[in-house]
Amino acid sequence: MNFTLQNAQALQAIISARRDVRGNRYINKAIAPEVLDAILHAANCAPSVGFSQPWEFMIIDDMELREKVYKEFEKENGKAKKIFQDNTLYPALKLEGIIEAAYNIAVLYKKPTKAILGQTTQKKVGEYSVVCAIQNLWLMARAYNIGVGWVSILKPKKMKKILNISSEYKLIAYLTIGYVDEFLEVPELLTLNWETKKELTDVISTRK
């Protein structure tokens, strides 16, 4: 299958418009089952080392579970506030949407029980494959005008206990997903001058 310049431009627009969404953006609008399936199908099409496809997606709709996750976030975020205590911006940042989102998704890596082609030297590439699936999910969600947030201020061991995840799995990401009131034109942390945007020339080097 060959694609057109218009296809490439549409993909670039989706990539450029992707945002990390927080709870103050989610709205009360259900995601149709077929749309959620399409987003997860995109994730399942991701590249993986040795075609291992080591990912699994746990959809969390139960509000009682999500409240437990939120309490764990609050505990860890309290520690983070002490780390960033010299930065006056941090306390005002909304860093999750656990309760507000339509769904939460725990993205898991299933540990291999046999040798995986391409993973015999670099053990972490299996987990990197899962991250590729997360990126696919994120971009397809954006194509459907659905927001995604990655909640990283959580301890994986605590999360596995809360969600009753067995030892054969490793938690790679805890995502929130749902429709939003708007997608920001510019990433929020860039607007707040938390960090500056790197130019392409800043991240490319050449060896001759």
Secondary structure, DSSP 8 states (H G I E B T S, - for coil): ----HHHHHHHHHHHHH--B--TTTB-S----HHHHHHHHHHHHTS--GGG---EEEEEE--HHHHHHHHHHHHHHHHHHHHHTTT-TTGGG-----TTTSSEEEEEEEE--SS--TT-SS-TTHHHHHHHHHHHHHHHHHHHTTEEEEE--SS-HHHHHHHTT--TTEEEEEEEEEEEBS---SS-HHHHTTSS----GGGS-----
